[in-house]
Amino acid sequence: MKREGASDLPFPAWTGVILTLFLILMDQGTKLLALSQLKGNPDIILIPGVLQLKYLENRGMAFGMLQGKIPLLIALCLLFFCVFLYIYIKIPKTRYYLPLICTALVLAAGAVGNLIDRVFRGYVIDFIYFSLIDFPVFNMADIYVVCSGIFLVFCVCFKYKDESDFRFLNRKN
């Protein structure tokens, strides 16, 4: 039975793949720019005392956790991606689930963007630094993960509150 307001998406399912690839390319492109323009050079001050571009090689994960544990981080990312694929395949491609679908795609793009760095470089390139609050240096993929993670929490708390909203995850379906 369809939920009220649910209908087929107004675009083909492969559009999500294109969105994800676009976000991954944006992440990798900005990291290549950071590598070529910032590594070995002074920071670029965008807003004095607030925002700057600063090259950093992160050999851990968020907030410097698990430093030097690249094989573990790669394994965790691959596990996350397998779970993501399972959920993405199972989720009904309807307007009702569009916020969840888009959030999952952006989250996956962030995870893959940093996975690419870990696999091919052995570290993640970070370059955005909010000096005003001395926030850890981050990159575009981190923005994707954090923003989509926050949005996912809001979706689960306010839109997909009922247990029936996640019936599609039932193995029998």
C-alpha positions in Angstrom: 0.0 0.0 0.0 1.4 3.4 -1.0 1.7 6.2 1.6 -0.4 9.3 1.0 1.4 11.6 -1.5 3.7 8.8 -2.6 4.3 8.3 -6.3 7.1 7.3 -8.6 10.0 9.7 -8.7 9.9 12.3 -11.5 13.3 11.3 -12.7 15.1 8.0 -13.4 16.9 6.2 -10.6 20.3 6.6 -12.3 20.0 10.4 -11.6 21.1 9.5 -8.1 24.3 7.9 -9.4 25.0 11.0 -11.4 24.5 13.2 -8.3 26.8 11.1 -6.3 29.5 11.1 -9.0 29.2 14.8 -9.3 29.7 15.3 -5.6 32.7 12.9 -5.5 34.3 14.8 -8.4 33.7 18.1 -6.6 35.4 16.7 -3.5 38.3 15.2 -5.4 38.7 18.4 -7.5 38.9 20.6 -4.5 41.4 18.3 -2.9 43.6 18.4 -6.0 43.4 22.2 -5.9 44.4 22.2 -2.3 47.3 19.8 -3.0 48.6 21.9 -5.9 48.0 25.3 -4.3 48.4 24.9 -0.6 50.9 22.1 0.1 54.1 23.7 1.2 52.7 27.2 0.9 51.4 29.6 3.5 47.7 29.5 4.4 45.3 31.5 2.3 43.3 33.8 4.5 39.7 34.2 3.2 38.2 36.1 6.1 40.8 37.3 8.6 40.4 35.7 12.0 37.5 33.5 10.7 38.2 31.3 7.7 41.2 30.2 5.9 42.5 27.5 3.5 45.2 25.4 5.2 46.7 22.2 3.9 46.6 19.2 6.2 47.2 15.4 5.6 44.8 13.6 7.9 45.8 10.0 8.6 42.9 9.3 10.9 39.2 10.1 10.8 37.0 12.9 12.2 38.7 15.0 14.9 41.9 13.0 14.5 40.5 9.7 15.9 42.1 6.4 14.8 45.3 8.1 13.6 47.4 5.8 11.4 44.7 3.1 11.3 44.1 3.4 7.5 43.3 -0.3 6.9 40.7 -0.2 9.7 39.2 3.0 8.3 39.1 1.5 4.8 37.4 -1.6 6.1 34.8 0.5 8.0 34.1 2.6 5.0 33.6 -0.5 2.8 31.3 -1.9 5.4 29.3 1.3 5.5 29.1 1.3 1.7 27.8 -2.2 1.6 25.1 -1.3 4.2 24.3 1.8 2.1 24.0 -0.2 -1.1 21.6 -2.7 0.6 19.4 0.1 1.9 19.5 2.1 -1.4 18.4 -1.0 -3.3 15.6 -1.7 -0.9 14.2 1.8 -0.4 11.1 2.5 -2.3 11.8 5.0 -5.1 8.8 7.3 -4.3 8.4 11.0 -3.6 7.8 10.1 0.1 11.3 8.7 0.4 13.0 11.3 -1.8 14.5 13.2 1.2 15.9 9.9 2.6 17.2 8.9 -0.9 19.0 12.2 -1.4 20.5 12.2 2.1 21.8 8.7 1.6 23.4 9.6 -1.8 25.1 12.7 -0.3 26.4 10.7 2.7 27.7 8.0 0.4 29.5 10.6 -1.8 31.3 11.9 1.3 32.3 8.5 2.4 33.6 7.5 -1.0 35.4 10.8 -1.4 37.5 10.2 1.7 37.8 6.5 0.9 39.5 7.4 -2.4 42.0 9.5 -0.6 42.7 6.7 2.0 43.2 4.0 -0.6 45.3 6.0 -3.1 47.2 8.4 -0.8 47.2 6.8 2.6 45.7 10.0 4.1 42.8 12.4 3.5 43.5 15.9 2.3 41.8 18.5 4.5 42.0 22.2 3.8 39.1 24.3 5.2 39.8 25.8 8.6 37.5 28.0 10.7 40.1 29.7 12.8 37.5 31.8 14.7 36.5 28.7 16.7 39.7 26.6 16.1 37.5 23.9 14.4 39.4 20.9 13.0 40.5 21.3 9.4 38.1 19.5 7.0 37.2 19.0 3.3 34.1 18.8 1.0 33.5 15.1 1.7 33.4 15.9 5.5 30.8 18.6 4.8 28.7 16.0 2.8 28.9 13.5 5.7 28.2 15.9 8.5 25.3 17.8 6.8 23.6 14.6 5.5 24.1 13.0 8.9 22.4 15.9 10.6 19.6 15.9 8.0 19.2 12.1 8.4 18.6 12.6 12.2 16.0 15.3 11.4 14.3 13.0 8.9 14.1 10.1 11.3 12.9 12.3 14.1 10.3 14.3 12.3 9.4 12.7 9.0 10.0 8.9 9.2 8.9 8.5 12.8 6.7 5.4 12.4 8.1 1.9 12.4 6.2 1.3 9.2 8.3 3.9 7.4 11.2 1.4 7.5 9.3 -1.7 6.6 11.2 -1.8 3.3 14.3 -3.0 5.3 12.5 -6.2 6.2 14.4 -9.1 4.7 11.1 -10.7 3.5 10.5 -7.8 1.0 
